[in-house]
Amino acid sequence: MDNQQTLDLPIKFLRPLVTQYNQIADSANWNRFTSIPSEGLDPESLSAGQKEAVAFCTFIEDHTPRYIEDYRKRFPIGEEVGIDRSLSNRELFHFLVRWGVEEDRHAQALAIYQVRSGIVRDQEALEEELIRENIKEFQLGFSEPVQVFTYTFLQEKATQIYYQCLSRAVKEPVLKALLLNLAKDESRHFSFFTGVLDAFVSCHGKRVLPLIQEVAGNYRMPLFSTLPDYARRAIRMGREAPGYSRKMPLQILSSHLESLSVQMPELARDLKKTSREILRENNLEVLPHASPMFHHVAMHGAHS
């Protein structure tokens, strides 16, 4: 069986998700330059740890060219994949270019903030430091389309939660506003990938569930294997954002699959089993329904 062929997402499932995303995104702009005015900055209110967190996030966001390059290789448009897959991949491209623009805006906005706030003194030195990481090979580690989207589901939720938690801890007003803009974008991205994940389950049923579970069991944030001193920096980054947990996205994935069992009763048994296994394999508890993050999933991640 050719899984790459049989587990693609047909365009009839993908088009409504892409259209809905871009309809909202076209009205959800903010300016990376004017949103970071030099006046009003209060860099003295930044702690050393907060400065390090901004620098760390800049590295993650600045890898956008490699993320987009990876997607383009996985979802090509050409004679080698035929008309049907090219149509679906062309539809995905409508999302991909917008997503890339927004993620690249995050990277540049964070870099601009570093320069204007004095976290770094030399823009060219910062750009060279970023490009040294950018040229390193990016390997996702998963091959099936549903796994690529599951990974990004987790990544987008992790960054959204982190920016929200960090914004609550930061006193510097310009950075607080910037982080909230980033979180809003990541929330929309997460909603899109949630819809795609639901569409894969609706289209392919229980065949995709072991693939989703495999991603959950091996999930790591981007650059964990390439960025120097990643583990120590990630721990320090987490301390600057009270309420953030790097495993919360896995709890949210588990909760979301559990909620899908109500919408897809024919798959309820398999969805609930996968949900439980994700928690068991990662030594996690069920995410409390009272959690604000849970309610966010229920509101923005519902299958349409």
C-alpha positions in Angstrom: 0.0 0.0 0.0 1.3 3.4 -0.9 0.6 5.4 2.2 1.7 8.7 0.6 -0.9 8.2 -2.0 -3.8 6.9 0.1 -3.4 9.2 3.0 -3.3 12.5 1.2 -6.0 15.0 1.9 -8.3 15.6 -1.0 -8.9 19.1 -2.1 -12.6 19.0 -1.1 -11.5 18.7 2.5 -8.7 21.2 2.2 -10.2 24.1 0.3 -12.8 25.2 2.9 -10.0 25.3 5.6 -7.7 27.3 3.4 -10.4 29.7 2.4 -11.6 30.2 5.9 -8.1 30.9 7.1 -7.3 33.4 4.5 -10.6 35.2 4.8 -9.7 35.9 8.5 -6.0 36.5 7.9 -6.6 39.2 5.2 -8.2 41.3 7.9 -5.8 40.4 10.7 -2.7 42.4 9.8 -0.3 44.3 12.1 2.8 46.2 11.1 6.1 44.7 12.2 7.8 48.2 11.9 5.3 50.6 13.4 4.3 48.1 16.2 7.7 48.5 17.7 8.3 52.2 18.1 11.5 53.4 19.6 9.6 55.8 21.8 7.8 54.2 24.7 10.3 51.5 25.1 11.4 50.8 28.6 14.3 48.3 28.3 15.3 48.9 31.9 12.2 46.9 32.9 13.5 43.8 31.1 15.1 41.1 33.1 18.2 39.3 31.8 16.0 36.2 31.5 13.4 38.0 29.4 16.1 39.3 27.1 17.4 35.7 26.7 13.8 34.5 26.0 13.4 37.0 23.2 16.7 36.0 21.7 15.7 32.3 21.9 12.3 32.9 20.3 14.0 34.8 17.5 16.1 31.8 16.5 13.0 29.6 16.4 11.0 32.0 14.3 13.8 32.9 12.0 14.0 29.3 10.8 10.9 30.0 8.7 12.7 29.7 5.3 13.6 26.1 6.2 10.1 25.3 7.5 8.5 26.5 4.3 11.2 24.8 2.2 10.4 21.5 3.9 6.6 21.9 3.2 7.3 22.7 -0.4 9.3 19.5 -0.8 6.6 17.5 0.8 3.7 18.9 -1.1 5.0 19.6 -4.6 3.2 20.8 -7.7 4.3 19.0 -10.8 3.9 16.2 -13.3 5.6 13.8 -11.0 2.7 13.8 -8.6 -0.2 14.2 -11.1 -3.2 16.4 -11.4 -5.1 15.5 -8.3 -2.2 15.9 -5.9 -1.0 19.0 -7.6 -4.5 20.6 -7.3 -4.5 19.8 -3.5 -1.0 21.0 -3.0 -1.7 24.2 -5.0 -4.6 24.8 -2.7 -2.4 24.3 0.3 0.1 26.7 -1.2 -2.6 29.5 -0.7 -2.2 28.9 3.0 1.5 28.2 2.9 2.6 31.6 1.5 0.4 33.4 4.0 1.6 31.3 6.9 5.2 31.9 5.8 4.7 35.7 5.6 3.3 35.8 9.1 6.0 33.6 10.6 8.6 35.6 8.9 7.0 38.7 10.3 7.4 37.2 13.7 11.1 36.6 13.1 11.8 40.1 11.8 9.7 41.8 14.5 11.6 40.0 17.3 14.9 40.9 15.6 13.8 44.6 15.3 12.8 44.6 19.0 16.2 43.2 20.0 17.9 46.1 18.2 15.6 48.9 19.3 15.5 47.8 22.9 19.3 47.3 23.1 19.3 43.6 23.7 21.8 43.5 20.8 23.8 46.5 19.6 24.7 45.4 16.1 22.0 44.4 13.7 24.5 42.9 11.2 26.0 40.7 13.9 22.6 39.5 14.9 21.7 38.7 11.3 24.9 36.7 10.9 24.2 34.8 14.1 20.7 34.0 12.9 21.8 32.9 9.4 24.4 30.5 10.9 21.5 28.6 12.4 19.3 29.0 9.4 21.7 27.3 7.0 21.7 24.2 9.2 19.7 21.2 7.8 16.2 21.0 9.2 14.8 17.5 9.6 11.2 17.0 10.8 11.6 13.3 11.4 8.2 12.3 10.1 7.1 11.3 6.6 3.3 11.0 6.4 1.3 14.2 5.6 -0.9 13.8 8.7 2.2 13.6 10.8 3.6 16.8 9.3 0.3 18.6 10.2 0.2 17.0 13.7 3.7 18.2 14.4 2.8 21.7 13.4 -0.4 21.5 15.4 1.8 21.0 18.5 4.4 23.5 17.5 1.8 26.3 16.9 0.0 25.6 20.2 3.3 25.6 22.1 4.4 29.0 20.7 0.9 30.5 21.3 0.9 29.4 24.9 4.5 30.6 25.5 3.9 34.0 24.1 0.7 34.4 26.1 2.5 33.3 29.3 5.6 35.5 28.7 3.4 38.5 27.9 1.8 38.2 31.4 5.2 38.3 33.0 6.7 41.1 31.0 6.4 44.7 32.2 8.0 46.3 29.2 4.9 47.7 27.3 6.2 47.4 23.7 7.3 43.8 24.1 4.0 42.9 25.9 2.1 44.3 22.9 4.3 42.5 20.4 4.0 39.1 22.2 0.2 39.4 22.1 0.3 40.1 18.4 2.4 37.0 18.0 0.1 34.9 20.1 -2.9 36.0 18.1 -1.2 34.9 14.9 -0.2 31.6 16.4 -3.8 31.0 17.6 -5.0 31.4 14.0 -2.3 29.0 12.8 -3.2 26.5 15.4 -6.9 26.7 14.4 -6.0 25.9 10.8 -3.9 22.9 11.7 -6.6 21.7 14.0 -9.0 21.8 11.1 -6.6 19.9 8.9 -6.0 17.2 11.5 -9.8 16.8 11.9 -10.2 16.5 8.2 -7.6 13.7 8.0 -9.5 11.8 10.7 -12.8 12.4 8.9 -11.3 11.3 5.6 -9.1 8.4 6.6 -10.6 7.2 9.9 -8.6 5.1 12.3 -5.7 4.6 9.9 -4.3 8.0 10.8 -4.5 7.5 14.6 -1.3 5.5 15.0 0.5 8.1 12.9 -0.7 10.9 15.1 0.3 8.9 18.2 3.8 8.4 16.8 4.3 12.2 16.5 3.0 12.7 20.1 5.5 10.1 21.4 8.5 11.7 19.7 7.6 15.4 19.7 10.4 18.0 20.1 10.4 21.7 19.2 12.3 22.8 16.2 16.1 23.3 16.5 16.4 21.1 19.6 19.1 19.1 17.9 21.0 21.9 16.2 20.8 25.1 18.3 23.8 25.2 20.7 23.0 24.6 24.4 19.3 24.1 23.4 18.2 22.2 26.5 19.6 24.7 29.1 18.2 27.6 27.1 14.8 26.0 26.8 14.6 25.4 30.6 15.6 29.1 31.3 13.1 30.2 28.7 10.3 28.3 30.4 11.1 29.8 33.7 10.4 33.3 32.3 6.9 32.4 31.4 5.0 31.2 34.5 2.2 28.8 33.5 4.0 27.5 30.4 4.5 23.8 30.1 6.2 22.3 27.1 4.0 19.2 27.4 0.7 21.1 27.5 0.3 20.9 23.7 0.3 17.1 24.0 -2.4 17.3 26.7 -4.4 19.6 24.3 -4.0 17.1 21.5 -5.2 14.3 23.7 -8.2 16.4 24.8 -9.0 17.3 21.3 -9.1 13.7 20.1 -11.3 12.9 23.1 -13.7 15.7 22.0 -13.7 14.3 18.4 -15.1 11.1 19.7 -18.4 12.9 20.3 -18.4 14.4 16.8 -17.4 11.1 15.2 -19.1 8.3 17.2 -18.2 5.7 14.7 -14.5 6.3 15.7 -15.2 7.0 19.4 -13.5 3.8 20.7 -10.3 4.4 18.6 -10.1 8.1 19.3 -10.5 7.6 23.1 -7.8 4.9 23.0 -5.4 7.1 21.1 -6.1 10.0 23.5 -5.3 7.8 26.5 -2.2 6.4 25.0 -0.8 9.9 24.3 -1.2 10.7 28.0 0.2 7.4 29.1 3.3 7.5 26.8 4.1 11.0 27.9 3.3 10.5 31.6 0.6 13.2 31.6 -2.7 13.7 33.2 -5.9 14.8 31.5 -6.0 18.5 30.9 -8.6 20.0 33.3 -11.7 21.4 31.5 -11.3 24.5 33.6 -8.0 25.4 32.0 -8.2 28.5 29.7 -6.1 26.6 27.2 -8.7 23.8 27.0 -11.5 26.3 26.4 -9.4 27.9 23.6 -9.3 24.6 21.8 -13.0 24.0 22.2 -13.7 27.5 20.7 -11.1 27.7 18.0 -10.2 24.1 17.2 -13.6 22.6 16.5 -14.2 20.5 13.4 -16.3 22.4 10.9 
